[in-house]
Amino acid sequence: MTESLDATDWSILVEVQRDGRIPLTELGRRVNLSASATTERIRRLEAAGVITGYHAHVDLAKVGFAVLAVVRLKYPGSRHQHRPLHRLLDERPEILECLRTTGDDCYVLKMAATSMAHLEQLVDELARFGSTTTNLVYSQTLPYRGPQGPRDPCPTRGPAGPDPGTSQQTG
């Protein structure tokens, strides 16, 4: 079920996504609430399952995983034959993320490796399940940042501007 979030809830979400360890007093200051009101909002968002956890961002290169890759997997098996892949996902912590997708590829995986040889080994393990396409990541232009709130679906149209496709006559 979708939760109804107001502007303050979204402001809280943006701030805790930036820094999950922000003190509640500072968070309250940033979103214009008292510490107790902020605490109550956080508890409500957690209880509703909107906030599902708090995580540390780890620099992969600094912990020995200098190679980052995105691997697309075309899995020809039926829906019930995906369990072996799911077991591999549980066994291999180098697989950071796995998304089931539409289109030609069934899965898109984000993987971290210590070396090209390590990446090759990981991709070979995935190739047991189907064909793979591997892309190396040069840099993360925009790391995952989470949702920032609803946006205007037509940001180019001003609030008082005419609807596109209508003509105005001046005279």
RODO-2510 file (C-alpha; in nm, 4 decimals, decimal comma):
residues 171
     n   res          X          Y          Z
     1     m     0,0000     0,0000     0,0000
     2     t     0,1284     0,3441    -0,0884
     3     e     0,1750     0,5802     0,2031
     4     s     0,0497     0,9364     0,1860
     5     l     0,3528     1,1571     0,2485
     6     d     0,3471     1,5309     0,2996
     7     a     0,6269     1,7761     0,2200
     8     t     0,7764     1,7384     0,5694
     9     d     0,7881     1,3591     0,5372
    10     w     0,9698     1,3971     0,2049
    11     s     1,2139     1,6455     0,3588
    12     i     1,2891     1,3962     0,6344
    13     l     1,3408     1,1172     0,3816
    14     v     1,5804     1,3289     0,1765
    15     e     1,7868     1,4166     0,4840
    16     v     1,8099     1,0634     0,6284
    17     q     1,9048     0,9274     0,2858
    18     r     2,1919     1,1777     0,2785
    19     d     2,2985     1,0950     0,6341
    20     g     2,1346     0,8091     0,8227
    21     r     2,3233     0,9077     1,1389
    22     i     2,1997     1,2667     1,1530
    23     p     2,1064     1,3609     1,5108
    24     l     1,7310     1,4042     1,5533
    25     t     1,7768     1,7600     1,6834
    26     e     1,9687     1,8564     1,3676
    27     l     1,7164     1,6754     1,1469
    28     g     1,4339     1,8607     1,3219
    29     r     1,6124     2,1927     1,2661
    30     r     1,6499     2,1177     0,8933
    31     v     1,2839     2,0236     0,8483
    32     n     1,1430     2,2858     1,0899
    33     l     1,0142     2,0447     1,3563
    34     s     1,0920     1,9891     1,7228
    35     a     1,3088     1,6890     1,8091
    36     s     1,0069     1,5070     1,9565
    37     a     0,7912     1,5721     1,6491
    38     t     1,0795     1,4588     1,4269
    39     t     1,1213     1,1410     1,6329
    40     e     0,7502     1,0674     1,5983
    41     r     0,7619     1,1193     1,2216
    42     i     1,0658     0,8904     1,1895
    43     r     0,8929     0,6198     1,3978
    44     r     0,5786     0,6471     1,1838
    45     l     0,7802     0,6196     0,8601
    46     e     0,9652     0,3155     0,9978
    47     a     0,6445     0,1485     1,1217
    48     a     0,4798     0,2027     0,7824
    49     g     0,7770     0,0387     0,6110
    50     v     0,8721     0,3552     0,4230
    51     i     1,2127     0,3616     0,5951
    52     t     1,3377     0,0040     0,5832
    53     g     1,6871     0,0460     0,7263
    54     y     1,9990     0,2554     0,7593
    55     h     2,3180     0,1740     0,5720
    56     a     2,6823     0,2725     0,5547
    57     h     2,8229     0,3689     0,2145
    58     v     3,1496     0,1816     0,1633
    59     d     3,4219     0,2913    -0,0798
    60     l     3,4688    -0,0297    -0,2800
    61     a     3,8216     0,0521    -0,3977
    62     k     3,9398     0,1226    -0,0427
    63     v     3,8260    -0,2235     0,0716
    64     g     3,9886    -0,4044    -0,2189
    65     f     3,7101    -0,4179    -0,4786
    66     a     3,8574    -0,1944    -0,7482
    67     v     3,6576    -0,3417    -1,0398
    68     l     3,2890    -0,2557    -1,0671
    69     a     3,0766    -0,4060    -1,3428
    70     v     2,7184    -0,4273    -1,4600
    71     v     2,6288    -0,7698    -1,5983
    72     r     2,3149    -0,8404    -1,7949
    73     l     2,1965    -1,2016    -1,7852
    74     k     1,9635    -1,3583    -2,0377
    75     y     1,8151    -1,6538    -1,8467
    76     p     1,6387    -1,9015    -2,0772
    77     g     1,4912    -2,1177    -1,7961
    78     s     1,1328    -2,1178    -1,6772
    79     r     1,0204    -1,9173    -1,3764
    80     h     1,0691    -2,2132    -1,1403
    81     q     1,4255    -2,2761    -1,2564
    82     h     1,5552    -1,9505    -1,1117
    83     r     1,6243    -2,0990    -0,7672
    84     p     1,9848    -2,1994    -0,8556
    85     l     2,0554    -1,8384    -0,9543
    86     h     1,9007    -1,7161    -0,6295
    87     r     2,1306    -1,9535    -0,4375
    88     l     2,4318    -1,8080    -0,6195
    89     l     2,3150    -1,4579    -0,5230
    90     d     2,3092    -1,5667    -0,1584
    91     e     2,6551    -1,7275    -0,1835
    92     r     2,8384    -1,4461    -0,3655
    93     p     2,8679    -1,1216    -0,1673
    94     e     3,0476    -0,9686    -0,4678
    95     i     2,7050    -0,9439    -0,6329
    96     l     2,5912    -0,6144    -0,4845
    97     e     2,2542    -0,5815    -0,6513
    98     c     2,0304    -0,7880    -0,8776
    99     l     1,7271    -0,6538    -1,0619
   100     r     1,4778    -0,8684    -1,2537
   101     t     1,3907    -0,6806    -1,5693
   102     t     1,1768    -0,6863    -1,8806
   103     g     1,3191    -0,7023    -2,2309
   104     d     1,5812    -0,9356    -2,3737
   105     d     1,7775    -0,9590    -2,0497
   106     c     1,6107    -1,1186    -1,7490
   107     y     1,8461    -0,9831    -1,4828
   108     v     2,0820    -0,6898    -1,4391
   109     l     2,3490    -0,7402    -1,1740
   110     k     2,5905    -0,4940    -1,0178
   111     m     2,9111    -0,6720    -0,9188
   112     a     3,2337    -0,5737    -0,7431
   113     a     3,5569    -0,7684    -0,7968
   114     t     3,9113    -0,7483    -0,6669
   115     s     4,0619    -0,7881    -1,0142
   116     m     3,9750    -0,8612    -1,3752
   117     a     4,0518    -1,2305    -1,3119
   118     h     3,8087    -1,2276    -1,0187
   119     l     3,5426    -1,0607    -1,2361
   120     e     3,5990    -1,3220    -1,5074
   121     q     3,5427    -1,5985    -1,2500
   122     l     3,2182    -1,4355    -1,1340
   123     v     3,0908    -1,3900    -1,4894
   124     d     3,1796    -1,7526    -1,5703
   125     e     2,9641    -1,8605    -1,2747
   126     l     2,6742    -1,6543    -1,4087
   127     a     2,7227    -1,7919    -1,7608
   128     r     2,6064    -2,1318    -1,6332
   129     f     2,2568    -1,9825    -1,6256
   130     g     2,2496    -1,8155    -1,9670
   131     s     2,4245    -1,5621    -2,1846
   132     t     2,5863    -1,2590    -2,0236
   133     t     2,6870    -0,9130    -2,1357
   134     t     2,9366    -0,7348    -1,9108
   135     n     3,0038    -0,3618    -1,8906
   136     l     3,2866    -0,2198    -1,6815
   137     v     3,2072     0,0908    -1,4770
   138     y     3,4549     0,3769    -1,5203
   139     s     3,2973     0,5945    -1,2519
   140     q     2,9709     0,6523    -1,0708
   141     t     2,8399     0,9761    -1,2147
   142     l     2,5343     0,9592    -0,9882
   143     p     2,5386     0,7052    -0,7047
   144     y     2,2045     0,5691    -0,5901
   145     r     2,0365     0,8490    -0,3993
   146     g     1,6844     0,7238    -0,3349
   147     p     1,3620     0,9077    -0,4088
   148     q     1,3626     1,2809    -0,3477
   149     g     0,9866     1,3408    -0,3565
   150     p     0,7187     1,3883    -0,6178
   151     r     0,7934     1,6174    -0,9081
   152     d     0,5768     1,8202    -1,1441
   153     p     0,5172     1,5967    -1,4479
   154     c     0,5293     1,9032    -1,6759
   155     p     0,8133     2,1174    -1,5374
   156     t     0,8509     2,3259    -1,8549
   157     r     0,4976     2,4622    -1,8441
   158     g     0,4585     2,7556    -1,6095
   159     p     0,1715     2,7683    -1,3613
   160     a    -0,0162     3,0381    -1,5549
   161     g     0,1003     2,9430    -1,9027
   162     p    -0,1307     2,8216    -2,1763
   163     d    -0,1788     2,4542    -2,2468
   164     p     0,0440     2,3298    -2,5274
   165     g    -0,1492     2,2973    -2,8497
   166     t    -0,3781     2,5926    -2,7861
   167     s    -0,3273     2,9177    -2,9669
   168     q    -0,3735     3,2649    -2,8304
   169     q    -0,4657     3,5594    -3,0436
   170     t    -0,3420     3,9009    -2,9585
   171     g    -0,4964     4,1999    -3,0967
***
